[in-house]
């Protein structure tokens, strides 16, 4: 027979009224805080970043939907950036730029630079270092920024900040 533990009401009220910052004490929470500093964006709703760093093998609340939005934000941003600098760019040039910015190899490499494989929550047996897994989380991070900020402009800004080398040259 299972034992049911009941907290006294004052203690229960104390724990349920704590700010979110006090409820997150895990190494995962610390990694999310560090990631926010790395990307230069502080989430109002940290649960969005938590979801972005959660693989579908780990939970039903995962990165899939945010990854779709993040991919759209990255692709739109890459196309816009090229067309702003060269309004006469060909469709092939735009397509190439979009592909360079959003392909699995490029976004997995960028995710690796941020240390995403060490942050990602995946089920046992799922390789957190797999390029597809890292890329989906990387894209989802920008989807999470877009939702948190209420638009893809913030996601694009964070994307280019993350993907510009120290010398100012675009990584992708």
Helices and strands as residue ranges (DSSP letters): H 9-16, H 20-23, H 27-39, H 46-52, H 64-85, H 91-102, H 104-114, H 116-119, H 131-149, H 152-162
